Amino acid sequence: MACAVIIFCGMAALVITRKPDDRQTIPVTTGPVIEQESPVSVDVLPAAPEPEVTAMISRDITPKKTDRSDIARNAEGTVIVIDKGDHLMEIFREGQLVKRYGIAVGKNRGDKQRVGDMRTPEGTFPIVQIQNASGWTHDFRDGKGEIKGAYGPYFIRLGTPGWRGIGIHGTHEPNSIGTDVTEGCVRVNNNDIKEIRKMVNVGDTVVIRR
């Protein structure tokens, strides 16, 4: 059924007839057009990060720890690699693993920053002296006074620029091996330091890492 639309213009009337399915728009005014504010485009909104991409980036930036064998592979002579985090010392000769020992390291973690901070320095150092320490004593300030044999039978002194008295030595406390307990040196069991003494010489390289 058709319908009629009546538009009054002044005193005259205009009748327009259209069918129900006629979808033409019939203007009802000739006044000014009021523009509506356009909605914000979704294209300008920040996109949410994709979990897969974030996870992939996190894996890529995670530093990988170099194998101890890789450190000594291209080195000549004897190289000692000390891994503080694993409490482990490995001795290599001409790139081949010779022996592995458990160790104790500085009470506080991280590279040495100042005298008395109880940290074992990190880096590459030469052996500068091998000393008989069987008669040495040390006061650990634990109320027990001077302890004879605190350094075991030998002290393998390292050249650590800026720090004095850093070395690899034995201990009067074998149960401390595998812990963070020293004042900065590297401890091994007394039988182990005797073996190590026979395998290294002044001038050999010691690598200490976190």
Secondary structure, 3 states (H helix, E strand, C coil): CCEEEEEEECCEEEEEEECCCCCCCCCCCCCCCCCCCCCCCHHHCCCCCCHHHHHHHHHHHCCCCCCHHHHHCCCCCEEEEEECCCCEEEEEECCEEEEEEECEEECCCCCCCCCCCCCCCCEEEEEEEEEECCCCEEECCCCCCEEECCCCCEEEEECCCCCCCCEEECCCCHHHCCCEEECCCEECCHHHHHHHHHHCCCCCEEEEEC
